[in-house]
Amino acid sequence: MAIASRGADGLTHLALLAITGTAPRPDQLAVEIPPLEIRRIGLCEFKQAWITVSEYNYDILERSFSLEPPASPLPKLSQKFLKAVLKAFRPTLTAAQTRVDRL
């Protein structure tokens, strides 16, 4: 899952959160993805899925060696669920202790 923001430098800064079908470890914080949202984004092979919010990768889209804009629009999670993920992720983003730079 990518959370994008436009920086003062005019570039697109990305916080990349892992989506996994494996339950989080005791030392990880994750938000369970409801079944409807799993289907909405096309992860039907998972019976359960989580978005890990206790760690993230950081990249800048315009300078990334790993990422390119998608050729077609990607499926989206509902606004209500995205707000819940952002609320859970905010403390991690503020602390920036578990950020892995991919620059």
N, CA, C and O atoms as a DFTB+ gen file, in Angstrom:
412 C
 N C O
     1  1       0.853      -1.157       0.000
     2  2       0.000       0.000       0.000
     3  2       0.899       1.218       0.000
     4  3       1.855       1.277       0.772
     5  1       0.616       2.182      -0.839
     6  2       1.408       3.409      -0.923
     7  2       0.611       4.595      -0.390
     8  3      -0.551       4.801      -0.739
     9  1       1.277       5.363       0.465
    10  2       0.716       6.626       0.938
    11  2       1.611       7.707       0.373
    12  3       2.799       7.778       0.691
    13  1       1.034       8.549      -0.466
    14  2       1.811       9.558      -1.177
    15  2       1.533      10.949      -0.636
    16  3       0.416      11.270      -0.231
    17  1       2.578      11.765      -0.639
    18  2       2.409      13.180      -0.294
    19  2       3.378      13.998      -1.134
    20  3       4.495      13.567      -1.421
    21  1       2.936      15.169      -1.514
    22  2       3.769      16.088      -2.298
    23  2       4.600      16.896      -1.319
    24  3       4.059      17.579      -0.450
    25  1       5.924      16.817      -1.462
    26  2       6.818      17.536      -0.566
    27  2       7.014      18.974      -0.997
    28  3       6.601      19.365      -2.089
    29  1       7.647      19.762      -0.138
    30  2       7.966      21.159      -0.463
    31  2       8.889      21.231      -1.667
    32  3       8.966      22.257      -2.343
    33  1       9.596      20.125      -1.931
    34  2      10.497      20.055      -3.080
    35  2       9.760      19.756      -4.384
    36  3      10.384      19.687      -5.444
    37  1       8.432      19.578      -4.317
    38  2       7.627      19.297      -5.497
    39  2       7.641      17.833      -5.908
    40  3       7.052      17.476      -6.928
    41  1       8.304      16.978      -5.133
    42  2       8.409      15.557      -5.459
    43  2       7.374      14.750      -4.671
    44  3       6.864      15.197      -3.644
    45  1       7.081      13.557      -5.176
    46  2       6.104      12.668      -4.552
    47  2       6.815      11.729      -3.585
    48  3       7.527      10.818      -4.007
    49  1       6.620      11.953      -2.288
    50  2       7.222      11.134      -1.242
    51  2       6.264      10.000      -0.901
    52  3       5.067      10.225      -0.727
    53  1       6.792       8.777      -0.804
    54  2       5.957       7.602      -0.602
    55  2       6.313       6.868       0.682
    56  3       7.488       6.633       0.966
    57  1       5.314       6.514       1.442
    58  2       5.440       5.563       2.545
    59  2       4.795       4.277       2.030
    60  3       3.608       4.259       1.707
    61  1       5.569       3.217       1.958
    62  2       5.110       1.954       1.388
    63  2       4.894       0.942       2.509
    64  3       5.839       0.539       3.188
    65  1       3.649       0.541       2.692
    66  2       3.284      -0.393       3.747
    67  2       3.064      -1.778       3.156
    68  3       2.463      -1.917       2.091
    69  1       3.550      -2.793       3.844
    70  2       3.414      -4.163       3.360
    71  2       2.000      -4.687       3.575
    72  3       1.387      -4.463       4.619
    73  1       1.497      -5.390       2.565
    74  2       0.259      -6.148       2.677
    75  2       0.673      -7.607       2.680
    76  3       1.412      -8.047       1.800
    77  1       0.200      -8.363       3.669
    78  2       0.635      -9.746       3.824
    79  2      -0.530     -10.652       4.202
    80  3      -1.515     -10.216       4.798
    81  1      -0.392     -11.909       3.845
    82  2      -1.366     -12.916       4.234
    83  2      -0.944     -13.657       5.491
    84  3      -1.609     -14.604       5.913
    85  1       0.161     -13.226       6.090
    86  2       0.680     -13.835       7.315
    87  2       0.325     -12.961       8.510
    88  3       0.520     -11.746       8.483
    89  1      -0.194     -13.585       9.549
    90  2      -0.556     -12.826      10.756
    91  2       0.677     -12.117      11.316
    92  3       1.784     -12.650      11.242
    93  1       0.492     -10.912      11.878
    94  2       1.636     -10.175      12.411
    95  2       2.265     -10.879      13.619
    96  3       1.590     -11.567      14.385
    97  1       3.574     -10.683      13.757
    98  2       4.284     -11.178      14.943
    99  2       3.862     -10.338      16.141
   100  3       3.293      -9.260      15.971
   101  1       4.136     -10.819      17.349
   102  2       3.769     -10.049      18.550
   103  2       4.406      -8.656      18.599
   104  3       3.837      -7.741      19.195
   105  1       5.577      -8.486      17.983
   106  2       6.255      -7.188      18.012
   107  2       5.855      -6.277      16.849
   108  3       6.413      -5.189      16.706
   109  1       4.912      -6.694      16.028
   110  2       4.443      -5.899      14.894
   111  2       3.040      -5.372      15.156
   112  3       2.239      -6.002      15.847
   113  1       2.762      -4.208      14.590
   114  2       1.422      -3.642      14.628
   115  2       0.872      -3.692      13.208
   116  3       1.509      -3.215      12.268
   117  1      -0.315      -4.272      13.062
   118  2      -0.924      -4.399      11.735
   119  2      -2.429      -4.213      11.847
   120  3      -3.025      -4.426      12.902
   121  1      -3.027      -3.809      10.728
   122  2      -4.478      -3.653      10.638
   123  2      -4.998      -4.786       9.761
   124  3      -4.557      -4.958       8.624
   125  1      -5.926      -5.546      10.295
   126  2      -6.497      -6.631       9.500
   127  2      -7.396      -6.053       8.416
   128  3      -8.187      -5.143       8.664
   129  1      -7.262      -6.593       7.219
   130  2      -8.061      -6.127       6.083
   131  2      -9.362      -6.939       6.050
   132  3      -9.319      -8.167       5.978
   133  1     -10.510      -6.268       6.101
   134  2     -11.791      -6.987       6.051
   135  2     -11.956      -7.745       4.719
   136  3     -11.390      -7.339       3.704
   137  1     -12.727      -8.840       4.723
   138  2     -12.922      -9.643       3.511
   139  2     -13.376      -8.831       2.290
   140  3     -12.890      -9.062       1.183
   141  1     -14.301      -7.886       2.482
   142  2     -14.760      -7.070       1.363
   143  2     -13.612      -6.278       0.740
   144  3     -13.514      -6.177      -0.483
   145  1     -12.752      -5.724       1.577
   146  2     -11.608      -4.958       1.074
   147  2     -10.607      -5.875       0.367
   148  3     -10.002      -5.481      -0.630
   149  1     -10.432      -7.088       0.879
   150  2      -9.543      -8.060       0.221
   151  2     -10.029      -8.317      -1.202
   152  3      -9.239      -8.319      -2.146
   153  1     -11.337      -8.533      -1.348
   154  2     -11.902      -8.762      -2.687
   155  2     -11.794      -7.509      -3.552
   156  3     -11.508      -7.594      -4.746
   157  1     -12.023      -6.353      -2.947
   158  2     -11.998      -5.088      -3.677
   159  2     -10.646      -4.855      -4.360
   160  3     -10.593      -4.338      -5.476
   161  1      -9.556      -5.237      -3.686
   162  2      -8.228      -4.995      -4.269
   163  2      -7.661      -6.236      -4.964
   164  3      -6.498      -6.254      -5.367
   165  1      -8.494      -7.274      -5.101
   166  2      -8.113      -8.426      -5.904
   167  2      -7.157      -9.402      -5.236
   168  3      -6.394     -10.080      -5.924
   169  1      -7.182      -9.487      -3.920
   170  2      -6.318     -10.431      -3.205
   171  2      -7.112     -11.655      -2.756
   172  3      -6.956     -12.127      -1.630
   173  1      -7.946     -12.154      -3.627
   174  2      -8.875     -13.226      -3.279
   175  2      -8.178     -14.508      -2.845
   176  3      -8.811     -15.361      -2.224
   177  1      -6.878     -14.673      -3.158
   178  2      -6.171     -15.882      -2.730
   179  2      -5.913     -15.885      -1.216
   180  3      -5.584     -16.925      -0.646
   181  1      -6.062     -14.725      -0.569
   182  2      -5.881     -14.631       0.882
   183  2      -7.225     -14.782       1.594
   184  3      -8.197     -14.109       1.252
   185  1      -7.270     -15.669       2.587
   186  2      -8.463     -15.750       3.434
   187  2      -8.437     -14.615       4.442
   188  3      -9.478     -14.065       4.802
   189  1      -7.230     -14.268       4.896
   190  2      -7.025     -13.142       5.789
   191  2      -5.818     -12.366       5.270
   192  3      -4.921     -12.935       4.648
   193  1      -5.807     -11.067       5.534
   194  2      -4.673     -10.236       5.129
   195  2      -4.543      -9.067       6.095
   196  3      -5.513      -8.655       6.731
   197  1      -3.339      -8.547       6.190
   198  2      -3.034      -7.434       7.091
   199  2      -2.176      -6.411       6.382
   200  3      -1.433      -6.734       5.455
   201  1      -2.287      -5.171       6.830
   202  2      -1.378      -4.104       6.404
   203  2      -0.511      -3.802       7.618
   204  3      -1.018      -3.399       8.664
   205  1       0.790      -3.997       7.479
   206  2       1.721      -3.740       8.577
   207  2       1.928      -2.236       8.701
   208  3       2.328      -1.575       7.743
   209  1       1.653      -1.699       9.889
   210  2       1.765      -0.251      10.093
   211  2       2.893       0.121      11.058
   212  3       3.103       1.302      11.333
   213  1       3.618      -0.873      11.572
   214  2       4.695      -0.581      12.524
   215  2       6.047      -0.393      11.845
   216  3       7.036      -0.092      12.513
   217  1       6.103      -0.565      10.536
   218  2       7.328      -0.337       9.768
   219  2       6.928      -0.012       8.327
   220  3       5.843      -0.372       7.870
   221  1       7.820       0.671       7.631
   222  2       7.490       1.027       6.252
   223  2       8.755       1.331       5.459
   224  3       9.815       1.615       6.016
   225  1       8.606       1.262       4.143
   226  2       9.674       1.666       3.238
   227  2       9.374       3.082       2.768
   228  3       8.216       3.487       2.662
   229  1      10.432       3.823       2.490
   230  2      10.294       5.210       2.036
   231  2      10.988       5.343       0.692
   232  3      12.097       4.843       0.502
   233  1      10.335       6.016      -0.233
   234  2      10.928       6.261      -1.548
   235  2      10.371       7.567      -2.097
   236  3       9.377       8.093      -1.597
   237  1      11.013       8.072      -3.113
   238  2      10.537       9.246      -3.845
   239  2      10.235       8.772      -5.261
   240  3      11.130       8.304      -5.964
   241  1       8.995       8.887      -5.675
   242  2       8.538       8.313      -6.935
   243  2       9.384       8.771      -8.121
   244  3       9.813       7.951      -8.933
   245  1       9.620      10.058      -8.220
   246  2      10.325      10.590      -9.397
   247  2      11.801      10.179      -9.450
   248  3      12.432      10.299     -10.501
   249  1      12.354       9.702      -8.348
   250  2      13.764       9.295      -8.299
   251  2      13.935       7.796      -8.074
   252  3      15.059       7.309      -7.947
   253  1      12.835       7.074      -8.025
   254  2      12.874       5.662      -7.653
   255  2      13.461       4.788      -8.753
   256  3      13.161       4.960      -9.935
   257  1      14.305       3.846      -8.337
   258  2      14.803       2.819      -9.242
   259  2      13.899       1.591      -9.198
   260  3      13.989       0.719     -10.063
   261  1      13.038       1.522      -8.205
   262  2      12.196       0.341      -7.992
   263  2      10.767       0.508      -8.481
   264  3      10.113      -0.480      -8.815
   265  1      10.275       1.730      -8.530
   266  2       8.859       1.966      -8.811
   267  2       8.657       2.750     -10.089
   268  3       9.449       3.622     -10.448
   269  1       7.578       2.414     -10.760
   270  2       7.119       3.176     -11.913
   271  2       5.619       3.358     -11.763
   272  3       4.945       2.495     -11.200
   273  1       5.086       4.468     -12.258
   274  2       3.626       4.623     -12.194
   275  2       2.949       3.474     -12.935
   276  3       3.446       3.041     -13.975
   277  1       1.826       2.971     -12.421
   278  2       1.139       1.851     -13.081
   279  2       0.593       2.254     -14.446
   280  3       0.221       3.405     -14.672
   281  1       0.553       1.275     -15.348
   282  2       0.026       1.522     -16.694
   283  2      -1.482       1.746     -16.664
   284  3      -2.018       2.490     -17.485
   285  1      -2.159       1.110     -15.727
   286  2      -3.606       1.280     -15.589
   287  2      -3.925       1.528     -14.118
   288  3      -3.128       1.185     -13.245
   289  1      -5.071       2.115     -13.842
   290  2      -5.428       2.396     -12.442
   291  2      -5.457       1.119     -11.599
   292  3      -5.913       0.070     -12.053
   293  1      -4.969       1.228     -10.380
   294  2      -4.985       0.108      -9.450
   295  2      -6.272       0.139      -8.629
   296  3      -6.849       1.206      -8.421
   297  1      -6.726      -1.032      -8.159
   298  2      -7.917      -1.039      -7.301
   299  2      -7.645      -0.284      -6.011
   300  3      -6.508      -0.219      -5.543
   301  1      -8.695       0.284      -5.445
   302  2      -8.537       1.109      -4.250
   303  2      -9.342       0.557      -3.090
   304  3     -10.399      -0.048      -3.265
   305  1      -8.809       0.784      -1.903
   306  2      -9.518       0.456      -0.671
   307  2     -10.550       1.544      -0.396
   308  3     -10.425       2.660      -0.901
   309  1     -11.559       1.227       0.397
   310  2     -12.584       2.218       0.724
   311  2     -11.987       3.334       1.578
   312  3     -11.000       3.130       2.284
   313  1     -12.591       4.501       1.506
   314  2     -12.126       5.652       2.289
   315  2     -12.200       5.370       3.783
   316  3     -11.305       5.758       4.534
   317  1     -13.252       4.704       4.212
   318  2     -13.417       4.401       5.637
   319  2     -12.268       3.520       6.134
   320  3     -11.705       3.776       7.198
   321  1     -11.923       2.492       5.369
   322  2     -10.830       1.613       5.775
   323  2      -9.488       2.340       5.698
   324  3      -8.646       2.169       6.579
   325  1      -9.278       3.144       4.663
   326  2      -8.030       3.906       4.549
   327  2      -7.822       4.826       5.753
   328  3      -6.703       4.970       6.244
   329  1      -8.902       5.444       6.223
   330  2      -8.794       6.313       7.408
   331  2      -8.350       5.510       8.629
   332  3      -7.553       5.994       9.433
   333  1      -8.856       4.295       8.771
   334  2      -8.456       3.441       9.894
   335  2      -6.976       3.070       9.795
   336  3      -6.269       3.063      10.803
   337  1      -6.509       2.763       8.594
   338  2      -5.096       2.427       8.391
   339  2      -4.217       3.644       8.697
   340  3      -3.207       3.523       9.390
   341  1      -4.598       4.803       8.186
   342  2      -3.813       6.018       8.438
   343  2      -3.754       6.361       9.918
   344  3      -2.714       6.794      10.415
   345  1      -4.863       6.170      10.624
   346  2      -4.888       6.436      12.063
   347  2      -3.919       5.503      12.792
   348  3      -3.199       5.934      13.693
   349  1      -3.900       4.234      12.402
   350  2      -2.998       3.267      13.032
   351  2      -1.535       3.529      12.649
   352  3      -0.630       3.260      13.439
   353  1      -1.308       4.049      11.448
   354  2       0.050       4.277      10.939
   355  2       0.659       5.589      11.439
   356  3       1.883       5.698      11.518
   357  1      -0.145       6.562      11.770
   358  2       0.344       7.902      12.138
   359  2       1.450       7.885      13.204
   360  3       2.445       8.586      13.021
   361  1       1.338       7.126      14.308
   362  2       2.423       7.111      15.300
   363  2       3.750       6.605      14.724
   364  3       4.813       7.113      15.081
   365  1       3.693       5.622      13.849
   366  2       4.909       5.104      13.226
   367  2       5.525       6.156      12.317
   368  3       6.741       6.348      12.320
   369  1       4.704       6.829      11.552
   370  2       5.189       7.865      10.642
   371  2       5.825       9.013      11.415
   372  3       6.860       9.542      11.008
   373  1       5.219       9.389      12.506
   374  2       5.741      10.474      13.333
   375  2       7.082      10.095      13.961
   376  3       7.992      10.921      14.022
   377  1       7.206       8.862      14.425
   378  2       8.441       8.414      15.082
   379  2       9.569       8.216      14.077
   380  3      10.730       8.467      14.401
   381  1       9.253       7.774      12.872
   382  2      10.234       7.533      11.798
   383  2      11.359       6.598      12.232
   384  3      12.423       6.600      11.613
   385  1      11.153       5.804      13.270
   386  2      12.186       4.871      13.735
   387  2      12.237       3.594      12.908
   388  3      13.272       2.928      12.867
   389  1      11.156       3.249      12.261
   390  2      11.105       2.004      11.507
   391  2      11.029       2.270      10.010
   392  3      10.510       1.448       9.255
   393  1      11.535       3.389       9.592
   394  2      11.552       3.755       8.171
   395  2      12.779       3.134       7.516
   396  3      13.890       3.232       8.036
   397  1      12.566       2.495       6.368
   398  2      13.654       1.938       5.574
   399  2      13.728       2.728       4.280
   400  3      12.819       2.653       3.453
   401  1      14.811       3.491       4.096
   402  2      14.956       4.297       2.884
   403  2      15.278       3.405       1.691
   404  3      16.137       2.527       1.777
   405  1      14.596       3.631       0.597
   406  2      14.827       2.916      -0.660
   407  2      15.353       3.861      -1.723
   408  3      15.190       3.609      -2.917
   409  1      15.983       4.944      -1.302
   410  2      16.455       5.960      -2.234
   411  2      17.700       5.536      -2.977
   412  3      18.216       6.291      -3.800
